[in-house]
C-alpha cells in the first residue's frame, strides 16, 4: 500500500496554504480494490516490468503522481519501474531516446517550459508510446496530439486510474507479449521461435541473420520489419544489430561492447548506451 504525505495531497488537490497548515496527518492513497487484486496472467507468467517516466518540475506533484502509480500498479499486480525527472537532463537526446522505449510517459505541459514539444518529439520517434499529459491550463485539450489522455491539476483520482489502466491495456494489446512466438519463413517453411531462445539479429546485406539457442538462420527481411515483431526487451545497439537484453552476459565499459550468452560480442554505439543501461 502506498503512503502519500499531506503536502502531496494538498498540491494535487489544490488545497490552500492556510488549509494546508491544519493538515498534519498521513493518509493511505487509493488502497487496492478487491476486484482488481487478481494478477493478470500475462504479467504473472512473464514477471513483466512496466517501465515509465514521470516528468514534472514540481517535486510535490511528482511525488503524489508516483504514489498513485505505485498504488494503481499494485491493483493490477504489476511490477513498475519509475524514472522521475524534475528537470531536463544534461543530455536531451539521450533523455528522449530513453523515454521513447518506456511503456508510459507522464509529462507535465510545463516541464522544462517545453513539455508539449517534448511529447511531440517522443511520439515522432515512437507513435505507439502511451503519453499522459499533466496540465493546469484549460485550453490544453484542443491540442491535436494522440495522448492517452490529459490529466488536469488538481488531479481526480478516478480519472488518473482510468488513464493508467488504459495505458496498461494498450501495452497488453501490442504484439510484444513474451508468451507469443516469433513466426518466420525459412526455406519456404513456417518456423516458430520462442522469444527467449533468440539471442541476436544481425544485418547481413539484404538479409538478416538470426542467432538462437538452436542455431543460426538467415531470413529475407529488414531489421526494421523484424524489430516490430519483437518484444520491448530486444534493443538495437548499433545500426546493424538487435540483441535480446535478457541474453546479455556482460557489458565492457572499456571497449563499449556487450558479450552475449553464446559468447559473441557486439559494439554498442554511443546513442544506444543509455538505452542499454536500463536493461542491465
C-alpha positions, 0 to 999 in steps of 0.5 A, spaced: 500 500 500 502 506 498 503 512 503 502 519 500 504 525 505 499 531 506 503 536 502 502 531 496 495 531 497 494 538 498 498 540 491 494 535 487 488 537 490 489 544 490 488 545 497 490 552 500 496 554 504 492 556 510 488 549 509 494 546 508 497 548 515 491 544 519 493 538 515 498 534 519 496 527 518 498 521 513 493 518 509 493 511 505 492 513 497 487 509 493 488 502 497 487 496 492 480 494 490 478 487 491 476 486 484 482 488 481 487 484 486 487 478 481 494 478 477 493 478 470 496 472 467 500 475 462 504 479 467 504 473 472 507 468 467 512 473 464 514 477 471 513 483 466 516 490 468 512 496 466 517 501 465 515 509 465 517 516 466 514 521 470 516 528 468 514 534 472 518 540 475 514 540 481 517 535 486 510 535 490 506 533 484 511 528 482 511 525 488 503 524 489 503 522 481 508 516 483 504 514 489 498 513 485 502 509 480 505 505 485 498 504 488 494 503 481 500 498 479 499 494 485 491 493 483 493 490 477 499 486 480 504 489 476 511 490 477 513 498 475 519 501 474 519 509 475 524 514 472 522 521 475 525 527 472 524 534 475 528 537 470 531 536 463 537 532 463 544 534 461 543 530 455 536 531 451 537 526 446 539 521 450 533 523 455 528 522 449 531 516 446 530 513 453 523 515 454 521 513 447 522 505 449 518 506 456 511 503 456 508 510 459 510 517 459 507 522 464 509 529 462 507 535 465 505 541 459 510 545 463 516 541 464 522 544 462 517 550 459 517 545 453 513 539 455 508 539 449 514 539 444 517 534 448 511 529 447 511 531 440 518 529 439 517 522 443 511 520 439 515 522 432 520 517 434 515 512 437 507 513 435 505 507 439 508 510 446 502 511 451 503 519 453 499 522 459 499 529 459 499 533 466 496 540 465 493 546 469 491 550 463 484 549 460 485 550 453 490 544 453 485 539 450 484 542 443 491 540 442 491 535 436 496 530 439 494 522 440 495 522 448 492 517 452 489 522 455 490 529 459 490 529 466 488 536 469 491 539 476 488 538 481 488 531 479 481 526 480 483 520 482 478 516 478 480 519 472 488 518 473 486 510 474 482 510 468 488 513 464 493 508 467 489 502 466 488 504 459 495 505 458 496 498 461 491 495 456 494 498 450 501 495 452 497 488 453 494 489 446 501 490 442 504 484 439 510 484 444 507 479 449 513 474 451 508 468 451 507 469 443 512 466 438 516 469 433 513 466 426 518 466 420 519 463 413 525 459 412 526 455 406 519 456 404 517 453 411 513 456 417 518 456 423 516 458 430 521 461 435 520 462 442 522 469 444 527 467 449 531 462 445 533 468 440 539 471 442 541 476 436 539 479 429 544 481 425 544 485 418 547 481 413 546 485 406 539 484 404 538 479 409 538 478 416 541 473 420 538 470 426 542 467 432 538 462 437 539 457 442 538 452 436 542 455 431 543 460 426 538 462 420 538 467 415 531 470 413 529 475 407 527 481 411 529 488 414 531 489 421 526 494 421 520 489 419 523 484 424 524 489 430 516 490 430 515 483 431 519 483 437 518 484 444 520 491 448 526 487 451 530 486 444 534 493 443 538 495 437 545 497 439 548 499 433 545 500 426 546 493 424 544 489 430 538 487 435 540 483 441 535 480 446 537 484 453 535 478 457 541 474 453 546 479 455 552 476 459 556 482 460 557 489 458 565 492 457 565 499 459 572 499 456 571 497 449 563 499 449 561 492 447 556 487 450 558 479 450 552 475 449 550 468 452 553 464 446 559 468 447 559 473 441 560 480 442 557 486 439 559 494 439 554 498 442 554 505 439 554 511 443 546 513 442 544 506 444 548 506 451 543 509 455 538 505 452 542 499 454 543 501 461 536 500 463 536 493 461 542 491 465 
